[in-house]
């Protein structure tokens, strides 16, 4: 299933790096080496972008419903091969099986939704104050789009970017994350089988500085869509701004998401959602609930309820497990150091804080809960991207909202209460792209726009119909006619 060598996918063929160099891919579940991966260079990026540029015009001139039909066939193929793609996602990320196959299903759902948008590729008509003039708008393809994925959801990540880009008439050059390299290649093979024309989709392997930056700096690329860290997102914005030809940039840069528990909340429900928010996918979600803010009157009862649930979590990658490994040994070591430093600064460890030796050499960390963490501590402010969350005690709603807003992020947030006035206040005053009521901090669907404010993003939304505005340009058309020449 997983090849010994992971290559580029360019012009519908697997090709090695032009330099001949490779790097190693290791499996998070057991630390075994599973493949050597092509270590791409700017020369490989140039070839891939050239192929995309040659293919983009013809693809963009196909009727949008025809493009959508290809996405529909891709959805059917994903569903038919759910187990194969689930196994691929699991090998690359270590996710528990139920999470891996759920990712395949959600990717197929997105293909169906975006494929259907090919038949609703609407513009609009407008009246004109000038006689004998009509005005309308149409969606136009951008041309070549760069899709740069995170490692945490390799199939869903590429689906979120590629399916809307394709239905909008663009060619795509994907940059695989170096820790999850093969998913984008298997995805390309599936698109070819679904009928996507040659060259419309390519994927290159390699490190960010060696492949990602040349892709961003190529003036033939009209859009860069990136999901990942804030420093890298800001660097991409700077590099595109320095190009001879500007490009659109879509950034989704993570979060430090609060889940507020009020004193009238269903504490069992809130504890279940807080635990899932913090620890599904080992906390490696931009929408993970890493700050649990609890009213003082119910704090102790909630803490007990949540810690009971945390203790019951099954860590591993099997069919019934809840929390898998983190992506790499380096990530595991970084997380353990961060927890140790927080404790040294005065944080109290309530659960976890250590690697699970019985699952070594896999990169499994025990679900970790801290309290007594200062609001301005780096543990409260920086996205850890791991199975670590913090409990905070507040007097009431005003303090809870102030604390929820007290980071540079604004991606998601949740509140648990049955008081409609509190709900409306939280919706109005908490600054984020998604607010959940009596639910977890995560949650997305193909019809839902997802993205954030502040350092969580630069204003665009994926997926939903809003994604069409990311991957299209609006063209305004003014037609003047002369009735005397009829």
FIRO-340346 format. One line per 8 residues: their letters; for each residue y, x, z of C-alpha. Coordinates in steps of 0.5 Angstrom, whole numbers. Each point is the difference from the previous one (the first is absolute). Layout:
# FIRO-340346
A) Y/X/Z; ...
//
This chain:
# FIRO-340346
XXXXXXXX) 0/0/0; 5/5/2; 0/6/-5; 0/7/2; 6/2/-4; 6/-5/0; 5/1/-6; 6/-3/-3
XXXXXXXX) 0/-6/-4; 4/1/-7; 0/-4/-6; -7/-3/2; -4/6/2; -1/4/6; 3/7/-1; 0/6/4
XXXXXXXX) 7/3/3; 3/5/-5; 0/5/5; -8/0/1; 2/-1/8; -3/-5/5; 0/-2/7; -5/-3/5
XXXXXXXX) 0/-7/1; -4/-1/7; -3/-7/3; 4/-2/6; -7/-4/3; -3/7/0; 4/6/-2; -5/1/-6
XXXXXXXX) 3/3/-6; -1/-5/-6; 4/3/-6; 4/5/-3; 7/-3/-2; 4/2/-6; 6/3/2; 5/-2/-5
XXXXXXXX) 7/3/-2; 6/-2/-4; -4/2/-6; -5/-6/1; 6/-4/2; 3/1/-6; -6/-2/-4; -1/-6/4
XXXXXXXX) 7/-3/-1; 0/2/-7; -6/-4/-1; 3/-6/4; 6/1/-5; -4/-1/-6; -3/-6/2; 5/-4/4
XXXXXXXX) 4/-3/-6; -6/-3/-3; -2/-3/6; 6/-2/2; 1/-4/-6; -7/-4/1; 2/-7/2; 0/0/8
XXXXXXXX) -6/-6/0; -4/5/-4; 1/6/5; -1/-5/6; -7/-2/-3; -2/8/1; 2/-1/7; -5/-6/1
XXXXXXXX) -6/4/-3; 2/6/5; 0/-5/5; -7/-3/-2; -3/7/0; 3/2/7; -4/-6/3; -6/2/-4
XXXXXXXX) 0/7/3; 2/-2/6; -5/4/4; 1/6/-5; 8/1/2; -1/-2/7; -5/6/0; 5/4/-3
XXXXXXXX) 6/-2/5; -5/2/6; -2/7/-3; 8/1/-1; 3/-3/6; -6/-1/5; 2/-7/1; -5/-5/3
XXXXXXXX) -4/-4/-5; 3/-6/1; 7/3/-1; -2/3/-6; -3/-6/-4; 6/-4/2; 5/5/-3; -4/-1/-7
XXXXXXXX) 0/-7/1; 8/0/1; 1/4/-6; -4/-5/-4; 4/-5/3; 7/4/-2; -3/1/-7; -1/-8/-1
XXXXXXXX) 7/-1/3; 4/5/-5; -5/-2/-6; 3/-7/1; 7/2/0; -1/2/-7; 0/-7/-2; 6/-1/5
XXXXXXXX) 5/6/-3; 6/-4/1; 7/1/-2; 6/-5/0; 5/-3/-4; 7/-1/2; 6/-4/-3; 6/4/-3
XXXXXXXX) 7/-2/1; 1/3/-7; -2/-5/-6; -6/1/-5; -3/5/5; -6/0/4; -2/5/6; -7/1/2
XXXXXXXX) -4/6/4; -6/3/-1; -5/5/4; -1/6/-4; -5/6/2; 3/6/3; -5/5/-4; -4/5/4
XXXXXXXX) 0/-1/8; -3/5/5; -4/-3/5; -1/4/6; -5/-2/6; -1/1/7; -7/1/2; -1/-5/5
XXXXXXXX) -2/-6/-5; -2/4/-7; -2/-6/-4; 5/-5/3; 5/5/-1; -1/2/-7; -1/-8/-1; 7/-2/3
XXXXXXXX) 4/5/-5; -5/0/-6; -1/-7/-1; 7/-3/0; 2/6/-4; -5/-1/-6; 2/-8/0; 7/2/-1
XXXXXXXX) -2/4/-6; 1/7/3; -5/6/-1; -2/3/7; -1/8/2; -3/-1/7; 0/6/5; -6/0/5
XXXXXXXX) 1/2/7; -4/6/1; -4/-3/5; -2/-6/-4; -1/3/-7; -5/-4/-3; 1/-7/1; 6/1/-6
XXXXXXXX) -5/3/-5; -5/-6/1; 6/-5/0; 1/3/-7; -7/-1/-3; 0/-7/3; 7/-1/-4; -3/3/-6
XXXXXXXX) -6/-5/0; 5/-6/1; 3/2/-7; 6/4/2; 2/4/-6; 0/8/0; 5/4/4; 3/-6/4
XXXXXXXX) -3/2/6; -1/7/3; -1/3/6; 2/8/2; -3/3/6; 3/6/5; 5/1/5; 7/-3/1
XXXXXXXX) 4/6/-2; -4/2/-6; -1/-7/-3; 4/-5/4; 7/4/-1; -1/1/-8; -2/-7/-1; 6/-3/4
XXXXXXXX) 4/5/-4; -2/-1/-7; 5/-4/-3; -5/-4/-4; -2/-4/6; 5/-6/1; -3/-2/7; -3/3/6
XXXXXXXX) -3/-4/5; -2/4/6; -4/-3/6; 0/6/6; 4/4/5; 8/-1/1; 1/8/-2; -4/-1/-6
XXXXXXXX) 4/-6/-2; 7/3/1; -2/6/-4; -3/-4/-6; 7/-4/0; 4/6/0; -4/3/-6; 1/-6/-4
XXXXXXXX) 7/0/1; 0/7/-2; -3/-1/-7; 3/0/-6; -2/-7/-1; 0/-5/6; -6/-4/2; -1/-6/4
XXXXXXXX) -4/2/7; -4/-5/4; -1/3/7; -5/-3/6; 1/5/5; -4/-3/6; 2/-3/7; 0/0/7
XXXXXXXX) -2/-7/1; 1/-4/7; -4/-6/2; 4/-4/5; -4/-4/6; 4/-5/3; -2/-3/7; -2/-7/-3
XXXXXXXX) -5/4/-5; -7/-2/-1; -2/7/3; -7/0/-3; 3/-1/-7; 5/5/1; -5/5/3; -4/-1/-6
XXXXXXXX) 5/1/-5; 3/6/3; -6/3/1; -2/-1/-8; 7/2/-2; 0/7/4; -7/2/-2; -3/-3/-7
XXXXXXXX) 0/5/-5; 0/5/6; 8/-2/1; 1/3/-7; 4/-5/-3; 7/-1/-1; 0/-6/3; -4/2/6
XXXXXXXX) 3/-3/7; 2/6/4; 4/-3/5; -2/-5/4; 6/-3/4; -2/-5/6; 4/-4/4; 0/2/7
XXXXXXXX) -3/-6/3; -6/0/-4; -1/8/-1; -5/1/5; -5/-6/-2; 2/2/-8; -2/7/1; -7/-1/4
XXXXXXXX) -1/-5/-6; 1/5/-5; -3/6/3; -6/-5/0; 0/-1/-7; 1/8/-1; -6/2/4; -4/-5/-4
XXXXXXXX) 2/3/-7; -6/3/-4; 2/7/-3; -3/2/-6; -1/-1/-8; -6/-5/1; -1/-8/-2; 2/-2/7
XXXXXXXX) 5/5/2; 8/-1/1; 3/7/-1; -1/5/-4; 2/8/0; 6/2/-2; 1/4/-7; -1/7/2
XXXXXXXX) -1/5/5; 7/2/0; 2/-7/1; -4/-1/6; 2/7/3; 7/-2/-1; -1/-7/4; -3/3/6
XXXXXXXX) 6/5/0; 5/-6/0; -4/-3/6; -1/6/4; 8/1/-1; 2/-7/2; -4/0/6; 3/7/2
XXXXXXXX) 7/-4/-1; -2/-5/5; -4/-5/-4; -6/-3/3; -7/-1/-3; -3/-6/0; -6/1/-5; -2/5/-5
XXXXXXXX) 4/6/-1; -6/4/-2; -5/1/-6; -7/-3/0; -5/5/1; -6/-4/-2; 3/-1/-7; 2/7/-1
XXXXXXXX) 1/3/-5; 3/-6/-2; 7/-1/1; 0/-6/5; 5/-1/5; -1/-4/6; 5/-6/0; 6/2/4
XXXXXXXX) 5/-4/4; 6/3/4; 5/-3/4; 6/3/4; 2/3/-6; 8/1/-1; 3/-4/-5; 3/6/-3
XXXXXXXX) -6/4/0; -3/3/-7; -6/-5/2; 4/-6/0; 4/2/-6; -4/4/-5; -6/-3/-4; -6/3/2
XXXXXXXX) -5/-3/-5; -6/0/4; -3/-5/6; 5/1/5; 5/-5/3; 4/-1/6; 2/-5/5; 7/-2/2
XXXXXXXX) 2/-5/5; 7/-4/-1; 3/-5/4; 1/-5/-5; 2/-2/-7; 6/4/-1; -3/6/2; -6/-1/-4
XXXXXXXX) 4/0/-6; 5/5/1; -6/5/1; -4/-3/-6; 6/2/-4; 1/7/4; -3/4/-6; 2/3/-7
XXXXXXXX) -6/-5/-3; 0/-7/-2; -6/-2/-3; -4/-5/4; 0/-3/7; -3/-6/4; 1/-5/5; -4/-4/5
XXXXXXXX) 3/-6/3; 0/-7/-1; 7/-1/1; 3/-2/-7; 7/3/3; -3/6/1; -3/0/-6; 6/-1/-4
XXXXXXXX) 4/5/4; -5/5/-2; 0/-1/-7; 7/0/-1; 2/6/5; -6/5/-2; 1/4/-6; -6/1/-4
XXXXXXXX) -3/-2/-7; -6/-4/4; 0/-4/6; -6/-3/3; -1/-6/5; -6/0/4; -3/4/-4; -1/8/-1
XXXXXXXX) 5/5/-3; -4/1/-7; -2/-5/-5; 1/-1/-7; -2/-4/-6; 1/1/-8; 5/-6/0; 4/4/6
XXXXXXXX) 6/5/-1; -1/5/5; 5/6/2; 5/2/5; 7/2/2; 3/6/3; -5/6/-1; -5/-5/-2
XXXXXXXX) 2/0/-7; 6/-1/-5; 0/-7/-1; -6/-2/-5; -6/-4/1; -7/1/-2; -4/-5/-2; 2/-7/-1
XXXXXXXX) 4/-2/-6; 5/4/3; -4/6/-2; 2/-2/-7; 7/2/1; -2/7/2; -4/1/-6; 4/-3/-5
XXXXXXXX) 7/0/-3; 5/-6/-1; 3/0/-7; 5/-5/-1; 1/-3/-7; 6/-3/-3; -1/-3/-7; 6/-3/-4
XXXXXX) 0/-4/-5; 4/-3/-6; -1/-8/-1; 4/1/-7; -5/4/-2; -6/-4/1
//
